[in-house]
Amino acid sequence: MDNVEQLLTVLQDIRQHITRIYENFKKTSKSRLTEGYVETKMSILQEYWVAFTNNHNSLIRIVTKEQRKSLEYFKNEVFVDCEENYIQGKAAMKDFLQPAHPQSSSIPAIGSPLSMKQQVKLPNIEVPTFAGNYEDWPTFQDLFISLIHKNDGISKVQKLQYLKLSVSGEAENLLKHIQVTEDNYDQAWEVLRQRYNNKRLIVTSILRKLFNQKKLQSPSVSHIKALLDTTNQCLHSLNNLNINTDQWDPLIVYIITNKLDLESQKGWEEYVSKEVSGDLPTFSILKKFLEIKFRTLELLQSSTKEKNTVHTFHTTTNFKACVLCKEHHALCHCKSFGKMNLQKRREYINQNNICYNCLIPGHPVKYCRSSSTCRICHKRHHTLLHHSPTASTQGNLLQEYQTQHCNTATGPTYKDLS
């Protein structure tokens, strides 16, 4: 790791020199910009750039792909940024050294709006990753050719660096021993093409992916979507390889319906008997059925979640901890509350902002939504708070209630007194 740190330090130092040469050149007064001065500056700039690329190549050789993902040097694309400064600096100097000609007035001066526009840094290029799967090669190849391979604004050294950073697995091992130099890019690209640009192997891989999809054990939104999406992807990939799948409908329908679970197969038979009378169902009809199926399941799942949420809410509301003893029951079922005399029960209700009617804290009796009333006088208070002139104020209301309303020896339970 020490060697890596040393190389990064050297690269940072050289990069600062390259940037400073270009910045100072733009600020140099016209009186000092002689031919000899500019040529000397350009020579020094070239030497720094050679040193930078050599150290960069040394760094590439000793760091692993995992290290590249964590090092700021690679994440911030320092090589690309430094190369841009080198190109702009050398271009500006070469433009200055060009002999005067009739159209020289049209060449933008250093620091002009057009020159400043050329200094704008382009956004980072997002390169796809290829892991060595044959069915992924056509997509990777097309994207890489479009973004990198045919991009004239990128040097071959950069292209090779992008290529090595865009592969993993078997494909990465193929390029592992190819050094990042200007001359090695074409060789590296050809190595990948010779290995993976094999139509027969690509088609075989796509068909294997199409036919070997797992059978569904039960109707599932994610599994039905995956079955449909994978089938569409494989058919599109085959069509992109100039393999006509227009007449494959009976085969595709047979394969995909046999991958469905029993319930979905029954639903398909009912659906197709209504949609098709005597003719063979097409893949488009099967796609429509599968889309209806997973959308229905999504709606049912949403409905179930809402019901579960409501149920959980009511359960939580109905079984809050008792405000008196903190156990898992309502206040009206609390033995400690039931053992109090009437006066103490009423005092406790008043002191703790508890409803007289439902014995639930948080609202007064006038806002109570409970339809229950006192079982003795049928007024808007709880039976445990009923005052009877014939009962002793210190007596137990449970005994009074039992004497007046029950013929059994055991009397009512606490939950009978709501």
Secondary structure, 3 states (H helix, E strand, C coil): CHHHHHHHHHHHHHHHHHHHHHHHHHHCCCCCCCHHHHHHHHHHHHHHHHHHHHHHHHHHHHCCHHHHHHCHHHHCCHHHHHHHHHHHHHHHHHHHHCCCCCCHHHCCCCCCHHHHHHCCCCCCCCCCCECCCHHHHHHHHHHHHHHHHCCCCCCHHHHHHHHHHCECHHHHHHHCCCCCCHHHHHHHHHHHHHHHCCHHHHHHHHHHHHHCCCCCCCCCHHHHHHHHHHHHHHHHHHHHCCCCCCCCHHHHHHHHHHHCCHHHHHHHHHHHHHHCCCCCCCHHHHHHHHHHHHHHHHHHHHHHHHHHHHHHHHHHHHCCCCCCCCCCCCHHHCHHHHHCCHHHHHHHHHHCCECCCCCCECCCHHHCCCCCCCCCCCCCCCHHHCCCCCCCCCCCHHHHHHHHHCCCCCCCCHHHHC
